[in-house]
Amino acid sequence: MMRNIISTFLVLGVFSFGATAQFGKTKTGGSIQFAEDKFNFGEVKEEGGSVSHTFAFKNVGKGPLRIVNVLTSCGCTTSDWTQTAVNLGESGYIKATFDPKNRPGRFSRTLTIITNGTPESSVITLDGYVGSANREMLRMFPHEFGNMRFSAKEFDLTIKEDKLDSVWLGVYNPTNKNMLIRTVISPYPMRVETQDILLGPESGENILMLYNGALAKQLGPRKDTVHFVTSDDTLPNKFVVLKVNIVQNFDKLTSEQKANAPVIEVLKKQANVGELYLGEVGSYSFEVTNKGKSDLVIRRLMGADASITAKASSMVIKKGAKAKVTVSLNTKGTHGMVDKTLTIISNDPANANTVLKVSAKVVIPGIEPIGN
């Protein structure tokens, strides 16, 4: 038997709903009212196939109501709904279907209903328990961490800088004794509301890990580690890595804003600084021009590693103006031909990441004189 205690956290920021006017919302529009907003299936069998429940709603507003979209929190949940406009006083439906295959234990799935009325979004929930044979557990939790098994040891995420995203981590206890997750230590951009979880023999847990892109503060790739402190005497400390790329969000730009956006131009994107002695620093200044119609903002100068750094003569470049980006290559610990990259992250929506390349030949003093 598998026990899930799911940390639920409503994340409207994961989805970009767009402006209200996009869906035609007016003060005289419809208003959705559900007869129920939660349904519990009880226990369902994994081998029994999908189960469905229909949520009825009524339009209690002042005009026609239309369901624009239904967003599900998991690919295991699908939906169908009234496709035509629902007039004042009339009823419609949202049919939610849950597939229990490969999802043993307790579950809680949300569906976010987007309408052209009020509220613009509302949430309904499916709950229940999926019974499953133990033999499936080892396949579903392939990563061994001492006496416990995890569904994953690392995740790759791309998150917009003003959005939130989340991942589910499955943890399973295949032993015949109790295991305890005492606490979870997560980095600042993350929130994991789970601690003191008792995993009984042959039982598991789904842990929701929420990542807030706005708290990351800096664009580009980063690596964050989540630390699980457990009662497993074989390996009490367990770690899961999140490889996260924080990117800019240009989704809300209008056609006019895109037409008047900044445009970055770097005519020469590769430079060779020649031969350098081991430990010397070579540099090259790239010319950056703003060919657009508004200010070009350099959000970050990001070297491929610690050996390459850069400084801009100005981080804000007016339209038609130029600036210098001076890239420095430190040859400490290198030898032979060296190629390093620097990425300019800017607010040009068509070319947010501009990659520059600096090369050098590194020689050892007294052994390989410069010029050979």
Secondary structure as GFF3:
##gff-version 3
##sequence-region A 1 372
A	DSSP	three_ten_helix	12	14	.	.	.	ID=ss1
A	DSSP	three_ten_helix	20	23	.	.	.	ID=ss2
A	DSSP	beta_strand	32	34	.	.	.	ID=ss3
A	DSSP	beta_strand	38	45	.	.	.	ID=ss4
A	DSSP	three_ten_helix	46	48	.	.	.	ID=ss5
A	DSSP	beta_strand	51	59	.	.	.	ID=ss6
A	DSSP	beta_strand	67	72	.	.	.	ID=ss7
A	DSSP	beta_strand	77	81	.	.	.	ID=ss8
A	DSSP	beta_strand	91	98	.	.	.	ID=ss9
A	DSSP	beta_strand	105	115	.	.	.	ID=ss10
A	DSSP	beta_strand	121	131	.	.	.	ID=ss11
A	DSSP	alpha_helix	135	140	.	.	.	ID=ss12
A	DSSP	beta_strand	143	145	.	.	.	ID=ss13
A	DSSP	beta_strand	148	150	.	.	.	ID=ss14
A	DSSP	beta_strand	154	160	.	.	.	ID=ss15
A	DSSP	beta_strand	164	173	.	.	.	ID=ss16
A	DSSP	beta_strand	179	185	.	.	.	ID=ss17
A	DSSP	beta_strand	190	191	.	.	.	ID=ss18
A	DSSP	beta_strand	197	199	.	.	.	ID=ss19
A	DSSP	beta_strand	203	212	.	.	.	ID=ss20
A	DSSP	three_ten_helix	213	215	.	.	.	ID=ss21
A	DSSP	beta_strand	220	230	.	.	.	ID=ss22
A	DSSP	beta_strand	237	247	.	.	.	ID=ss23
A	DSSP	alpha_helix	255	259	.	.	.	ID=ss24
A	DSSP	beta_strand	264	265	.	.	.	ID=ss25
A	DSSP	beta_strand	270	277	.	.	.	ID=ss26
A	DSSP	beta_strand	281	290	.	.	.	ID=ss27
A	DSSP	beta_strand	296	303	.	.	.	ID=ss28
A	DSSP	beta_strand	308	312	.	.	.	ID=ss29
A	DSSP	beta_strand	316	317	.	.	.	ID=ss30
A	DSSP	beta_strand	322	330	.	.	.	ID=ss31
A	DSSP	beta_strand	336	346	.	.	.	ID=ss32
A	DSSP	beta_strand	353	363	.	.	.	ID=ss33
###
